[in-house]
Amino acid sequence: METVVHKSPGLEADAVQQQQIHGQSCVIKIDISIKGFLRLHRWESKSKLVGKYPPHIFKQIAVKEYAKRFPRTTFVETGTYKGKMIEAVSTLFTNIITIELAAKLYRRAKRIFANRPHITCIHGDSGKKLKEVVASLNEPAMFWLDGHHCGGLSAKGDLNTPIIAELEIIANHKRAIDHVILIDDACRFDGIDDYPSLEQIEVMCRDLFPHAVFEVEKNLIRIHPQEKNSQRPTVLVQSHVSGLIDMLRIFGSVLVGSVKAFKLPFKYPGEKVADRFY
Ligand SMILES: C[S@@+](CC[C@H](N)C(=O)[O-])C[C@H]1O[C@@H](n2cnc3c(N)ncnc32)[C@H](O)[C@@H]1O
């Protein structure tokens, strides 16, 4: 069994384990599939294409990193779509709630997660439904706010994004101070089509969550409590070659030239990309 390591200081990440290094810096190890690893690799090797959306695995790594840095039992997602994020975090939380406006996507998710009783699928507009969900929480939670119109099968509520209502609902919760909030697609917050500008979101969040850290990095808006350790953990994303299919995947990628060579450990080249977005 071989391990490819993808080192990304400050980048996001299936938190498996944290370690103290020299008593200071923390390392978070995240396992991803070879398929995900190759996808990430392909995207990064084209990362000069600033503005190109990162693959979903990139977001999964970020969510998993925060799940490790801020352990919470409940995960709340707005915008289920095909349930990719729920699938990715399904073993990291004991209570998972996801809200989807498109009836077809909601029914699909309900079917997919039917045999996992810790996952609850809710149908409706998250700008409204989130209120009941948040009211039911007795503990701080992690929120993945991603319920917006995105073409294709996706739905559109009264607004293209209900983000303002969502943030207000979360801020009104008794444990608001301890919630962790990640908002996808920071680059869409441009003041157009119901999207507030990033500056407006920042002003709003600093008012609603005065004690929280507000950051925009790698296209994600991140709102979370202060950490005791001021040093950001280093994230190690690693992937295990566990069978013939994985070998074939790697071979195929080398053959088509999307992966030049696998050197172990594999060094993450992400520092080259623009920090706020990609
Ligand atoms: C970008 S996709 C979500 C992807 C998913 N969170 C993931 O990470 O795999 C956005 C989803 O939000 C849904 N949506 C749009 N407006 C919504 C609203 N007001 N309330 C709930 N869901 C909404 C769309 O139908 C679409 O399925």
The ligand as an SDF file (V2000), in Angstrom:
LIG
                    3D

 27 29  0  0  0  0  0  0  0  0999 V2000
  -24.3240   24.3400   -5.2140 C   0  0  0  0  0  0  0  0  0  0  0  0
  -25.6510   23.2880   -4.9640 S   0  0  0  0  0  0  0  0  0  0  0  0
  -25.3000   22.5380   -3.4160 C   0  0  0  0  0  0  0  0  0  0  0  0
  -24.1570   21.5600   -3.4200 C   0  0  0  0  0  0  0  0  0  0  0  0
  -24.0240   20.7810   -2.1170 C   0  0  0  0  0  0  0  0  0  0  0  0
  -24.1120   21.6630   -0.9840 N   0  0  0  0  0  0  0  0  0  0  0  0
  -22.7140   20.0480   -2.0590 C   0  0  0  0  0  0  0  0  0  0  0  0
  -21.7280   20.5950   -1.5190 O   0  0  0  0  0  0  0  0  0  0  0  0
  -22.6260   18.9160   -2.5760 O   0  0  0  0  0  0  0  0  0  0  0  0
  -26.9260   24.3790   -4.5590 C   0  0  0  0  0  0  0  0  0  0  0  0
  -28.2360   23.7150   -4.1990 C   0  0  0  0  0  0  0  0  0  0  0  0
  -29.0420   24.6510   -3.4870 O   0  0  0  0  0  0  0  0  0  0  0  0
  -30.3950   24.4620   -3.8480 C   0  0  0  0  0  0  0  0  0  0  0  0
  -31.1250   25.6940   -3.5230 N   0  0  0  0  0  0  0  0  0  0  0  0
  -31.2710   26.8290   -4.2440 C   0  0  0  0  0  0  0  0  0  0  0  0
  -31.9580   27.7400   -3.5600 N   0  0  0  0  0  0  0  0  0  0  0  0
  -32.2630   27.1820   -2.3630 C   0  0  0  0  0  0  0  0  0  0  0  0
  -32.9650   27.6140   -1.2190 C   0  0  0  0  0  0  0  0  0  0  0  0
  -33.4790   28.8470   -1.1590 N   0  0  0  0  0  0  0  0  0  0  0  0
  -33.0980   26.7640   -0.1760 N   0  0  0  0  0  0  0  0  0  0  0  0
  -32.5710   25.5040   -0.2250 C   0  0  0  0  0  0  0  0  0  0  0  0
  -31.8900   25.0350   -1.2800 N   0  0  0  0  0  0  0  0  0  0  0  0
  -31.7360   25.8570   -2.3320 C   0  0  0  0  0  0  0  0  0  0  0  0
  -30.3160   24.1640   -5.3290 C   0  0  0  0  0  0  0  0  0  0  0  0
  -31.4820   23.5140   -5.7830 O   0  0  0  0  0  0  0  0  0  0  0  0
  -29.0730   23.2870   -5.3890 C   0  0  0  0  0  0  0  0  0  0  0  0
  -29.4160   21.9360   -5.2710 O   0  0  0  0  0  0  0  0  0  0  0  0
  1  2  1  0
  2  3  1  0
  2 10  1  0
  3  4  1  0
  4  5  1  0
  5  6  1  0
  5  7  1  0
  7  8  2  0
  7  9  1  0
 10 11  1  0
 11 12  1  0
 11 26  1  0
 12 13  1  0
 13 14  1  0
 13 24  1  0
 14 15  1  0
 14 23  1  0
 15 16  2  0
 16 17  1  0
 17 18  1  0
 17 23  2  0
 18 19  1  0
 18 20  2  0
 20 21  1  0
 21 22  2  0
 22 23  1  0
 24 25  1  0
 24 26  1  0
 26 27  1  0
M  CHG  2   2   1   9  -1
M  END
$$$$
